[in-house]
Amino acid sequence: MNINLTLFAQAITFAVLIWFTAKFIWPPLLGAIEKRQKEIADGLAAGERGRSELEQASKRSAETVEEAKLRASDIISQAEKRATEIVEAAKDAAKTEGDRIIAGAKAEIDQEVNRAKEGLRQQVSALAVAGAEKILRKEIDAKAHADMLSTIANEL
Amino acid sequence: MATEHELTPSGYISHHLSNNAVPVGDGGFWTLHIDTLAMSAILGVIVFGLLWLAARGVTSGVPNKRQAFVELLFDFIDGQVKSIFHGERHKFIAPLALTVFVWVFMMNAMDFLPIDVMAWIYHSVFGLEYWRSVPTSDINATFALALAVWFLMIFFAISVKGLGGWIHELFCSPFGSNPLVWIPNFLFNVIEYVSKPLSHSLRLFGNMYAGEVIFLLLGMWAATGLVGTFFGAFLGIGWAIFHILIVTLQAFIFMTLTVVYLSMAHDSH
């Protein structure tokens, strides 16, 4: 239990071992562990980011679907409105056309009636002239009585 | 199995507790304990060589089992140092702590080798009459470590606070900077600086030396007869198991104190 030179020899060994550990053992271990810690932290952060992105994406898609639904129902209601409008317009057009046709037909009928009346009147006046000729025979001048006869025919 | 020639109890014990001393000059101081130096150097080469092998093949990906074990050790040391020392620890303090813990643990662990079997092997295989297995049961080894730490302590104190700051601290702490308390302060600090390496080294030395002595006493008991052999073996097992705790604990305490002392050297008062 005596202190001697061993003390210093041992201290030198100690110093060499400290130097060796500090230079060749500690730094590679520290580097590897810190690198792995960083990788794990990065991985966790990336996972977290992916999760939040997924959440946002699903929220966005839900919003899009909702919007599409709204638009679709909008379009449908517009189309329905338009269809009713078209039907109404067609109804109106048909009614106008019908009215026009009816009016035309009525006018034609009136014309025909008038023409028939005219014809009848002329025939009646001719008949009346012929009748009068037969009755009066000789004395009657067709030209002289034509005015009177047309007046009678107009009164028919 | 004991190979000593004079089979008296005190001869047995003193034989086992004698270092392989080689004089290298005049006087008692110029002596080298070859066994202490050789055992500690061999252990250092083996254990730090293994650590170096593990550190060389280290990967930041999935570690293999060897790397996992080394990283466990690394993390344990790093956690201890981090809780004590608040500064840039990776450059020196933490590697120092690893060196101290691993080396002291290995040197202590030599105590697990059965002392008489090892003496017989040293004697008949290597022809060594005096050879102690446990370097830390030699006061020179533990005091060398403590003294190295002591010089590091002063080195860090001066490099952190400057020479003036360190001297100021010697005279002005812990009681204050009043000139009246300069002398008490200085005495206090001298006592602290003397007691630190002494308690640091003697704690480890005392534990390991006492452990060896108890093994030797049990071995002597075992030589007294059948009952002694039984109880010597039985208690030897018990002491060996308890010694696992002591070996680890003393290595841990030595490392912790090293870090504490160096941490204190960094702190300003």
Interface residues (C-beta under 8 A of the other chain):
Chain A: M1 N2 I3 N4 L5 T6 L7 F8 A9 Q10 A11 T13 F14 A15 L17 I18 F20 T21 A22 F24 I25 W26 P27 P28 L29 L30 G31 A32 I33 K35 R36 E39
Chain B: N19 A21 V24 G25 G28 F29 W30 T31 L32 H33 T36 L37 S40 A41 G44 F48 L51 W52 A55 R56 V58 T59 S60 G61 P63 Q67 V70 E71 F74 D75 H90 K91 F92 A94 P95 L96 L98 T99 W103 P135 D138 I139 N140 A141 F143 A144 L145 L147 A148
